[in-house]
Amino acid sequence: MSNNESMEMYLETVYILESNDGHAHGVDIAKRLGVSKPSVTKAIRYLKELGFVNTQKYGTISLTEKGRVLSEEIYSNHQIIKLFLEHSLKLSAEEASINACKIEHVLSDEMLGAIKSYLRNNNINMRNL
């Protein structure tokens, strides 16, 4: 795992799995991301070295506080971009989410700020993001 996009994808996936299921396991991460279990093991080891995740006996993976803060930001940005694509381009929720996932890793802070301004100026609710 050598780039930020990959790291962000893993963190966001752990965040989503923890939020939905209360826990994350390597096999679930692999399935959701469409990668091999050894790839997940390598990525999680790297994230653990950086202090973003903890691993427990029996394969449970959890976010550290540092990991949770970053993953919440990543997830929020994804949701903001998705909302923008749905409202501005009238994409379906599914299509907007697919594209938001691709866009979120390369967007500048300035562009993200412009998207937030667009949503605010059009009275689009971002409260839960």
N, C-alpha and C positions, 0 to 999 in steps of 0.2 A: 504494500500500500504506500504509494509514493506521492500522491497528490491530495490536495484539499478536497476535491470533489468526491473522491472515494471515501475519505475519512468522514465527510459530511453525510454521505449516503448511509454509512454504517451507523453513525450517531443518530440520525433521524429515524432509522429503522428500529434501533433499540428503544428509542423514545416512544415510538408508535406502539411497539409490542408491549412495553411496560405499561403504557397508558391503557391499552385495550385489554391485555391479558394479566396484568400485574407482574409479569416477568418476561424475560427474553431468553431464548436458547439458540445456540448456534444453528441447529437444523432449521428453525423457523426463520432466522435471518437469511440463511442460504436460500431457502425456498422463496422468500419475499423478494430478494434481490436477484435471483436467478444465477447464483454463483455456487461454487463447490464448497463443501464443508471445510476442506483444508484452507481455502481462501479466507473463509470466515475466521478460522482459528488464527491465521496469520494476522488478519486485520485487528481482531480483538486483542491479541497479544500487544500489538503496536499501540492501540488505544489505551490499554492498561498501562503501558510504559509512560505514556503522556499524561496519565492521571485522569482520564475521561471515564473509564469503566472499572468495575470490580468483577471478578469471577469467583463464583462459589463452587463448592463441591457439588457434584451432580449436574454441572454445566449451566447453571443459572448465571446470566449476565445482567448486571445492573449499572446504571449510571452513577457516577460520583456527583457531588454537588457541582463541581466544575463542568462535568459532562452534561449534566441536566441544564445548566444555564446556557451552554452553547447549543445543545440540541433543541431547546425551546426556541431559541432565536432562529435556528435553521428552519424548524417546523413553521414558525410564525411567518417567516419570509415566504415560504412555499405557499402558505394559505393566502397571503396578501397578493402574490403574483397570480395565483389561481383565481381569486376574486376579480382581479383586474381583467384577466383574460375572458372570464365569463361575462362581465358587464360591458367592457369596451368592445370586444370582438364577437360577443354573443356565442362563444364556444360552449359546448356542453360541459357539465361539471367534470366528466371523465376526460374529455379531450383537454380541458384547461389544466387539470391535475397532471396529466402526462407531460404537457409542455412546460408547466411550472417547474416540474422536477428537473427538466433539462436546462431551463433558464436560470434557476435560482443560484447556481454555482458560479456563474460568470457575470452576474449583474453587479454593476458598481453601486456604491452607497448613494451616489447622486441619482442614479436611475431609480433605485428603490425608493428614495425620497420623493421623486417625481410621481411614481406610481401611488404612493400614499397620499400625496397632495391631490392627485386626480380622484382617488376614491373619496377623500374628505370633501372636495369641491362638488362632487356629485351625490353627496349625502348617502354614501354606501357604508353601512355599518361594519366597522372593523373592531368593535369592542371585544369580541371573544377570540381575537387572534393574538 
